[in-house]
Amino acid sequence: MGLFGTSASSSAASQSADQAKVAGKKAAQGAGKVAPQERILSDDDVTLSAQRPADAPKVNLALKDYKHSVAQDVAFVRDTLRHKLSEYNVPLDTRMGISKGLTGRVEIDAQMPDEARNRIEQDLNQSQAFKGAFERLSVNQPTLDYVDNVTKLSQAYGIRNNLFDSLISRDGEFNGLQDIAHRYQSVRQTLPENAGMDQSAEARYQFSVNARA
């Protein structure tokens, strides 16, 4: 009986040891599976944080208002040119390019008699209303084109543009078209020529029009 009891005890101990080894092996395997999952989740969090910085300005830009403002100046400039063509008996279907010369004067590029062109240029340069509208267009139109393009890319593909973000104020009251245009011009002048922004766009801005259209 003593020998049988000793043998049974040894068998039980051996079985318990084997079970413990199996349990330990499963636990180790389980731990090995959890660790990669925790690492992947951590990486994802970092990536998302990098793509959408917490301090990035989150404001709604009034693109509709920007476009309306530019459209008003476009209409005023077009109507003024139409009246001047009629005044000096120049065909309304004459194609014209209006730009600002090196001296800051408004200049006309069009196929028309020199006398008519000179008189129209003189009238336009004496009109503060026209010069003001054209000056705004020379700044606001390139800015609006840039903002509209970046916004469309962002909405379509979720692309962030750090340069664009730098133009936007966290205070919505300072995100009018004139505000953004001012910052846009300032940034553009400080960038190298290959930075993707045309530093000379304002100086070369030309308003093309067919007055009859």
C-alpha positions as CSV (number, residue, x, y, z in Angstrom):
1,M,0.0,0.0,0.0
2,G,2.8,2.4,0.8
3,L,4.5,1.8,-2.5
4,F,1.2,2.3,-4.4
5,G,0.5,5.5,-2.6
6,T,4.0,6.9,-3.4
7,S,3.6,6.0,-7.1
8,A,0.2,7.7,-7.3
9,S,1.6,10.8,-5.7
10,S,4.5,10.9,-8.1
11,S,2.1,10.5,-11.1
12,A,-0.2,13.3,-9.8
13,A,2.8,15.6,-9.3
14,S,4.1,14.9,-12.8
15,Q,0.7,15.5,-14.3
16,S,0.3,18.8,-12.4
17,A,3.8,19.9,-13.6
18,D,2.9,19.1,-17.2
19,Q,-0.4,21.0,-17.0
20,A,1.5,23.9,-15.5
21,K,3.9,23.9,-18.4
22,V,1.1,23.9,-21.0
23,A,-0.7,26.7,-19.2
24,G,2.5,28.7,-19.0
25,K,3.2,28.1,-22.7
26,K,-0.4,29.3,-23.6
27,A,-0.1,32.3,-21.5
28,A,3.3,33.2,-23.1
29,Q,1.7,32.8,-26.6
30,G,-1.2,34.9,-25.6
31,A,1.0,37.7,-24.2
32,G,3.0,37.6,-27.5
33,K,-0.2,38.2,-29.5
34,V,-1.4,41.2,-27.4
35,A,1.8,43.2,-27.6
36,P,1.8,43.7,-31.4
37,Q,-1.9,44.9,-31.2
38,E,-1.0,47.4,-28.5
39,R,1.9,48.7,-30.6
40,I,-0.2,49.0,-33.8
41,L,-2.9,51.0,-32.0
42,S,-0.2,53.3,-30.5
43,D,1.3,54.0,-34.0
44,D,-2.1,54.7,-35.5
45,D,-2.8,57.3,-32.8
46,V,0.5,59.0,-33.5
47,T,-0.1,59.1,-37.2
48,L,-3.6,60.5,-36.9
49,S,-2.2,63.2,-34.5
50,A,0.4,64.1,-37.0
51,Q,-2.1,64.4,-39.8
52,R,-4.5,66.5,-37.9
53,P,-2.6,68.7,-35.4
54,A,-4.5,69.7,-32.3
55,D,-3.5,73.3,-32.7
56,A,-4.5,73.6,-36.4
57,P,-7.1,76.4,-36.9
58,K,-10.6,75.0,-37.3
59,V,-12.7,77.7,-38.9
60,N,-15.2,77.9,-41.6
61,L,-14.2,80.2,-44.5
62,A,-17.0,82.3,-46.1
63,L,-16.1,81.3,-49.7
64,K,-19.6,82.3,-50.9
65,D,-19.0,85.9,-49.5
66,Y,-15.5,86.0,-51.0
67,K,-16.8,85.1,-54.4
68,H,-19.7,87.6,-54.1
69,S,-17.2,90.4,-53.3
70,V,-15.0,89.6,-56.2
71,A,-18.0,89.3,-58.5
72,Q,-19.1,92.8,-57.6
73,D,-15.8,94.3,-58.5
74,V,-15.7,92.3,-61.8
75,A,-19.1,93.6,-62.7
76,F,-18.1,97.2,-61.9
77,V,-14.9,97.1,-64.0
78,R,-16.7,95.4,-66.9
79,D,-19.6,98.0,-66.9
80,T,-17.2,100.9,-66.7
81,L,-15.2,99.6,-69.7
82,R,-18.4,99.0,-71.6
83,H,-19.5,102.7,-71.1
84,K,-16.1,104.0,-72.1
85,L,-16.1,102.0,-75.3
86,S,-19.5,103.4,-76.2
87,E,-18.4,106.9,-75.2
88,Y,-15.4,106.8,-77.6
89,N,-17.2,104.8,-80.4
90,V,-15.1,101.7,-80.0
91,P,-16.9,98.4,-80.9
92,L,-18.2,96.6,-77.8
93,D,-16.9,93.3,-79.0
94,T,-13.3,94.6,-78.7
95,R,-11.2,92.3,-76.5
96,M,-9.2,94.2,-73.9
97,G,-6.6,93.4,-71.3
98,I,-6.4,95.8,-68.4
99,S,-3.3,95.8,-66.3
100,K,-1.2,97.9,-64.0
101,G,2.0,99.3,-65.5
102,L,5.4,99.7,-63.7
103,T,4.4,103.2,-62.6
104,G,1.1,102.0,-61.2
105,R,-1.0,103.4,-63.9
106,V,-3.9,101.4,-65.5
107,E,-3.0,100.4,-69.0
108,I,-5.1,98.9,-71.8
109,D,-4.0,96.3,-74.3
110,A,-6.5,96.2,-77.2
111,Q,-6.8,96.6,-80.9
112,M,-8.3,100.1,-81.1
113,P,-7.2,103.6,-82.3
114,D,-4.4,105.1,-80.2
115,E,-6.4,108.2,-79.5
116,A,-9.3,106.3,-78.1
117,R,-7.0,104.1,-76.0
118,N,-5.2,107.1,-74.5
119,R,-8.4,108.9,-73.6
120,I,-9.9,105.8,-72.0
121,E,-6.7,105.2,-70.0
122,Q,-6.7,108.8,-68.9
123,D,-10.4,108.5,-67.7
124,L,-9.8,105.2,-65.9
125,N,-6.7,106.6,-64.1
126,Q,-8.7,109.6,-63.0
127,S,-11.5,107.5,-61.6
128,Q,-10.8,106.6,-57.9
129,A,-13.7,104.1,-58.0
130,F,-12.3,102.2,-61.0
131,K,-8.8,102.2,-59.7
132,G,-10.0,101.0,-56.3
133,A,-12.0,98.2,-57.8
134,F,-9.1,97.1,-60.1
135,E,-6.6,97.3,-57.2
136,R,-8.8,95.0,-55.1
137,L,-9.2,92.6,-58.0
138,S,-5.5,92.4,-58.6
139,V,-5.1,91.2,-55.0
140,N,-8.3,89.4,-54.2
141,Q,-8.7,87.4,-57.4
142,P,-5.4,85.5,-57.1
143,T,-6.1,85.0,-53.4
144,L,-9.6,83.7,-54.0
145,D,-8.3,81.3,-56.8
146,Y,-5.7,79.9,-54.3
147,V,-8.2,79.5,-51.4
148,D,-10.8,77.9,-53.7
149,N,-8.3,75.5,-55.1
150,V,-6.9,74.4,-51.8
151,T,-10.3,74.0,-50.3
152,K,-11.5,71.8,-53.1
153,L,-8.4,69.6,-52.8
154,S,-8.9,69.3,-49.0
155,Q,-12.6,68.4,-49.3
156,A,-12.0,65.9,-52.1
157,Y,-8.9,64.1,-50.9
158,G,-8.5,65.2,-47.2
159,I,-5.1,66.9,-48.1
160,R,-3.8,69.3,-45.5
161,N,-1.8,72.4,-46.6
162,N,0.4,73.8,-43.9
163,L,1.1,76.9,-45.9
164,F,-2.7,77.5,-46.3
165,D,-3.3,76.9,-42.6
166,S,-0.7,79.6,-41.8
167,L,-2.9,82.1,-43.6
168,I,-6.0,81.4,-41.6
169,S,-6.6,83.1,-38.2
170,R,-8.0,81.2,-35.3
171,D,-10.2,84.2,-34.8
172,G,-12.9,84.1,-37.4
173,E,-13.3,87.8,-37.4
174,F,-10.0,88.2,-39.1
175,N,-10.6,85.8,-41.9
176,G,-12.2,88.2,-44.3
177,L,-11.0,88.1,-47.9
178,Q,-9.0,91.2,-47.4
179,D,-7.3,89.8,-44.3
180,I,-6.4,86.5,-46.0
181,A,-5.2,88.4,-49.2
182,H,-2.9,90.6,-47.1
183,R,-1.3,87.6,-45.4
184,Y,-1.2,85.7,-48.7
185,Q,0.7,88.6,-50.3
186,S,3.1,88.8,-47.4
187,V,3.9,85.1,-47.4
188,R,4.3,85.0,-51.1
189,Q,6.9,87.7,-51.1
190,T,9.0,85.8,-48.6
191,L,9.0,82.4,-50.4
192,P,11.7,81.2,-52.8
193,E,10.7,81.2,-56.5
194,N,10.2,77.4,-56.6
195,A,7.8,77.3,-53.6
196,G,4.7,76.9,-55.7
197,M,3.4,80.4,-55.3
198,D,3.9,83.1,-58.0
199,Q,5.4,86.1,-56.2
200,S,4.8,88.4,-59.2
201,A,1.1,87.5,-59.8
202,E,-0.2,90.8,-58.5
203,A,2.2,92.9,-60.6
204,R,1.3,90.9,-63.7
205,Y,-2.4,90.6,-63.0
206,Q,-4.5,91.3,-66.1
207,F,-8.2,91.7,-66.3
208,S,-9.3,90.3,-69.7
209,V,-12.7,91.3,-71.0
210,N,-15.0,91.4,-73.9
211,A,-17.3,94.3,-73.0
212,R,-20.2,92.9,-74.9
213,A,-20.2,89.6,-72.9
